Amino acid sequence: MKFSELLWQDTEHIFEACWENPFVQGIGKGELPKASLVHYVKQDFEYLNAMIKAKAIGVTKCTSREDMIMFKDTIDFVLNSETHPHHNLCEQAGVAYEELQGYALAPASQHYVLHMLHHAEKGTLGDVIAVTLACPWVYLNVGERLMKEVEPDGSHPFNDWIRFYGDREEREMYKYIDRLDELAETAAEEEKQRWRTLFMEGCQLEYMFFEDAYHAKDWPFARTLTGGEKSNAK
Ligand SMILES: Cc1ncc(C[n+]2csc(CCO)c2C)c(N)n1
């Protein structure tokens, strides 16, 4: 069995839970509360900044130009293209994108970001791939299922979001999967177990990201500092 098949076996139930999550189902139905959309974009803008940094750390773990290009292409993609689905959500929420940038992260997304950056910094090339792999894999899975089930057209409120993730060939993601499969062929058992854990945790964090966005779940108390300033404010 390929290593990536084992990853899928470990986490298929989490992919299923992501699909059934009310945020994803709400995208399909074209109905999501404004508060959920706003929370999602606020979190995701910062999450994507962290993803860019994690991939940049990935470059420092490479010994070949080919691997460097793989990370560089994702950085390009996140910087230049992944603003499209955000614009779609902002339009539906009736809020300017710029207004949702620069906020402090809520607990689960903060955990996701710190988890990703920590393991990218201290880990191997395989660790960087494993800790960032749930991100494209979950979105491709959800996007493809939405495409099939909803068959959205221009009149669907989240047509752009669904098509962005479900309607494009994810050659880039398969590069990471193939590379991790290749690394796994010669990796120590202990290292492979670590990659499985990192990927499984990434899938759980993807689920929590949808769940907390839907409920706009934030810190239990206002992030007010003595002196009255809010660190949550821009
Ligand atoms: C929480 C969260 N997870 C995944 C994505 C989707 N995504 C982010 S970067 C990227 C390319 C990296 O391989 C993809 C597919 C998102 N927007 N937000």
The ligand as an SDF file (V2000), in Angstrom:
LIG
                    3D

 18 19  0  0  0  0  0  0  0  0999 V2000
   -8.2020   26.5090    6.6650 C   0  0  0  0  0  0  0  0  0  0  0  0
   -7.9880   26.3490    5.1960 C   0  0  0  0  0  0  0  0  0  0  0  0
   -7.5780   25.1580    4.7410 N   0  0  0  0  0  0  0  0  0  0  0  0
   -7.3770   24.9930    3.4230 C   0  0  0  0  0  0  0  0  0  0  0  0
   -7.5820   26.0160    2.5310 C   0  0  0  0  0  0  0  0  0  0  0  0
   -7.3560   25.8140    1.0500 C   0  0  0  0  0  0  0  0  0  0  0  0
   -6.0170   26.1190    0.6630 N   0  0  0  0  0  0  0  0  0  0  0  0
   -5.2460   26.9820    1.3430 C   0  0  0  0  0  0  0  0  0  0  0  0
   -3.6850   27.1090    0.6980 S   0  0  0  0  0  0  0  0  0  0  0  0
   -4.0070   25.9590   -0.4670 C   0  0  0  0  0  0  0  0  0  0  0  0
   -2.9420   25.5060   -1.3820 C   0  0  0  0  0  0  0  0  0  0  0  0
   -1.9060   24.8490   -0.5260 C   0  0  0  0  0  0  0  0  0  0  0  0
   -1.5120   23.6310   -0.9370 O   0  0  0  0  0  0  0  0  0  0  0  0
   -5.3190   25.5190   -0.3840 C   0  0  0  0  0  0  0  0  0  0  0  0
   -5.9170   24.5220   -1.2800 C   0  0  0  0  0  0  0  0  0  0  0  0
   -8.0020   27.2490    3.0560 C   0  0  0  0  0  0  0  0  0  0  0  0
   -8.2120   28.3120    2.2490 N   0  0  0  0  0  0  0  0  0  0  0  0
   -8.2040   27.3860    4.3770 N   0  0  0  0  0  0  0  0  0  0  0  0
  1  2  1  0
  2  3  1  0
  2 18  2  0
  3  4  2  0
  4  5  1  0
  5  6  1  0
  5 16  2  0
  6  7  1  0
  7  8  2  0
  7 14  1  0
  8  9  1  0
  9 10  1  0
 10 11  1  0
 10 14  2  0
 11 12  1  0
 12 13  1  0
 14 15  1  0
 16 17  1  0
 16 18  1  0
M  CHG  1   7   1
M  END
$$$$
